[in-house]
Amino acid sequence: MKKRLWAIVIIAIAIVGVILGGLVHSLNPPKKQTVQSHPKQQRPLKPADKTSQTSTKKPVTAPPAPSRVVSRSFFSPQLHRNWRYRVYLPRNFQRLKEQGTRFPVIYMLNGLYGDETNLTEQAHSKTYLDQLVTQDHLPVVAIFPDGGNSFYLNTTKEKMENAVVDDLIPQMTKTYQLAGQNQRAVGGISMGGYGAARLTFRHPQLFSVDALISPAIWQKVPPTVQANPQVDAFKIQGAFSQKAFERAQPSRYLTSYLAQTKSPAHFYIETTALDTTVPIADVNLFTKQLRHHEIKPTYQVDHFGNHNWPYWNRALPNAYRYIFNQFKSQG
């Protein structure tokens, strides 16, 4: 009995001790650990995501847009039809245009029985222009209109002279953001050389540079041209007229041209003494007429080639170089 009583007493004491211990612990809880009670631990750096990496890099410069030759057309009120042309656009043309560049321009006129493709297909105009644009850092545009067999005159068939002045130049200037007279040249081969000279003398406000290659500055039109039904120039009622030809001669307008301009155009003329289509004597006479009127052309007479594309491909780079040099000096 005593043993049982002691067991009960011991158990009771143990129970009371547990209860008292829990009460003391609840009245005196341990202090909590706070962030301030320990030094801060540095968090490991996260790798930067792709967006943040690319945003800190310098923008990549776009590669230069290449030059190109493009075939286009527009409606000409003077010709009453769509007028085809080709245009050479220098490298980075669009970017430069958006930056406000006003481009120097060359109008290159085709010869008889040709069209707007000749000077970029049978001649290597794009190659020549690319080289000069790169060397001179001068972004020049070149326009190659289809002149047909017009000699760039107003005839009973079409008003080509009016079309060049009233339609072509204003439309091209607007479309391609081209510069004015001081940075506007005209040139051509054979019939195109004739047309370039005549347009310059007839319209003093248009061009500051001329480049004539084998210009068809005849004193007498060859019989094959006179009789050709495809050539409407110099004809009255369908028949060739020497008087009409003489009235249209570019040199006839020299006096009135000089009376209207204080700064005559700079002329480059190149031909070969071996030309069997346009006699050298005719080109010599034209050059003499320019000098008589105080226009001093740069005149290059070669002793190779003939009135053909192999010769013109050798002369064209000289003509383009002359134009670029004039643009740089007048710019």
HELIX and SHEET records of a PDB file:
HELIX    1   1 LYS A    2  LEU A   27  1                                  26    
HELIX    2   2 VAL A   35  SER A   37  5                                   3    
HELIX    3   3 LYS A   50  THR A   56  1                                   7    
HELIX    4   4 PHE A   93  GLU A   98  1                                   6    
HELIX    5   5 ASN A  118  GLU A  121  1                                   4    
HELIX    6   6 SER A  125  ASP A  136  1                                  12    
HELIX    7   7 MET A  160  ASN A  162  1                                   3    
HELIX    8   8 ALA A  163  LEU A  168  3                                   6    
HELIX    9   9 ILE A  169  TYR A  176  1                                   8    
HELIX   10  10 GLN A  181  GLN A  183  5                                   3    
HELIX   11  11 MET A  191  ARG A  202  1                                  12    
HELIX   12  12 PRO A  223  ALA A  227  1                                   5    
HELIX   13  13 GLN A  242  ALA A  248  1                                   7    
HELIX   14  14 PRO A  250  TYR A  253  5                                   4    
HELIX   15  15 LEU A  254  GLN A  260  1                                   7    
HELIX   16  16 ILE A  280  HIS A  292  1                                  13    
HELIX   17  17 TRP A  309  GLN A  330  1                                  22    
SHEET    1   A 8 ARG A  68  SER A  76  0                                        
SHEET    2   A 8 ARG A  81  LEU A  89 -1                                        
SHEET    3   A 8 VAL A 141  PRO A 145 -1                                        
SHEET    4   A 8 VAL A 105  LEU A 109  1                                        
SHEET    5   A 8 ARG A 184  ILE A 189  1                                        
SHEET    6   A 8 VAL A 209  ILE A 213  1                                        
SHEET    7   A 8 HIS A 266  THR A 272  1                                        
SHEET    8   A 8 THR A 298  ASP A 302  1                                        
SHEET    1   B 2 LYS A 235  ILE A 236  0                                        
SHEET    2   B 2 ALA A 239  PHE A 240 -1                                        
END                                                                             
